[in-house]
Amino acid sequence: MKRNHSAGLFLMEMIIVILFFSICAGICIQVFAKADQMSRKASNLNHAVVRAESIAEEIRSGSGKADGQTYDTYWDSDWKETADPSRAEYSSRIILSTDQDHMETADIRILKGEEILFSMTADHYLKP
């Protein structure tokens, strides 16, 4: 007595096809998740650069801040300025110093928690 194994082979083929598509779907999900993560990181970097340049321009225009001081600014998750550090997701740390040649230097760091997103130095000549 011979049995017909065509149904078993068809079932095995369908299992292999489903497994193949499952693996492909998993890879695609990982690719899209990584792309989203990279997009968010690039957006945060862009916001950090704009904020740092804005702070540098304020300092160059003569903000009147004292030498040797540290200043902090805070932003929430939507990059809107907030005065409450506990609600802040992003912050800036500005350290001002002046040398004997009347050159004011500002070290500007934009942070997300403890991670530095962007840092720059801005120089400004102070008229004696």
N, C-alpha and C positions, 0 to 999 in steps of 0.2 A: 504494500500500500504506500503510494507516494503522496506526500503532503505538498500543498501549494504554499511556498514561502514568500510569495510576492507581497503580501500584506505586511509581513514582518520587515522586509527590506524597505518598503515604502515608509513604514513607521521609523525605522532607523535613519533613513535619509532625512525625514522631517526633523528629527531630534538634532541631527548634525547641522541642518540649516538654521534652526532656532538658536542653537549654541553659537554659531558663527555670527548671526545678527545680534545676539546678546553681547558678545565681545566687542563688536563694532559700535554698538550703542554706548557701552561703557567707555570706550576710548573717546567717542565724540563728546560725551558729557564732560569728561576730564579736560578736553581741549577747550570747550566753551567756558568751563569754570576758570581755567587758567587765563583765558582771554579776558574774562570779566575782572579777575584780580589784577591783571596788568593794566587794564583800563582805569580802574579805581586808583591804582598807584600813580599812574601818569597824571590823572586829574588832581590828585593831592599834591604832586610835585609842582604842577602848573600853578595851583593856588598859592603854594608856599613861595614860589619865585615871585609872583605878583605882590604878595604881602611884604616880602623882604625888600623888594625894589621900592615899594611905597614908603616903607620905614626909612630906607636909605635916602630917598628924596626929601623926606621930612627933616632928617638930620642935616642934609646938605643945605637946606633952605634956612637953617638956623632955628632949631626948635627951642633953644634956650635951656636945654637940659644940662645938668651939672656934670663936670668931669669926674671920672672914677666911680660913677654910679651904675647900677644895674637896673634895667627896666624890663618889666614883663607885660605882655599883652596876651589876651586869651580869646579863643574862638570856639564856637560850638561845632557840632558835626557838619553843619551846613556852611561853615566858614563865616558865620555872623559873629561880630564882636560881642563879647560878654564880659561883665565885670566879675562874675562869680567863677573863681578857679575850679570849684567842684563840678560845675556844669561844662567845663571846657574839655574839648577833645584835642585841640591844637593850641600851642602857645608859642610865643616868641621870647627870646632872651636877648637883650641888647646891653652890651657893655661898652661904655664910653671911656676913652682915655685921650689925653692931650699931651704931646711932647713939648720940649723946650722951643721948637721951631714954630709953635702955634698950629700944629697939624692935629686936628681932631680925628680920631679913628674910632669907628663903631664896629664892633664885632656882632653880627646879627645872625642868630640861629632860629630857625623855625622847627619846632618839635611836635611830634605826635607821641605823647607819653614821654618816654625817655629816648625815643628814636629820633635822630636828627634827619629831617626831611631835606633841608637845604640850609646852607650857611654861606655867608659872604661878609666881606669887609668893605666898609665905605669910609673914604677919607674926605676931609673937608678942611680947607685952610681957613683959619680964623684970623681976621685982621687984628693986628696988635693995637 
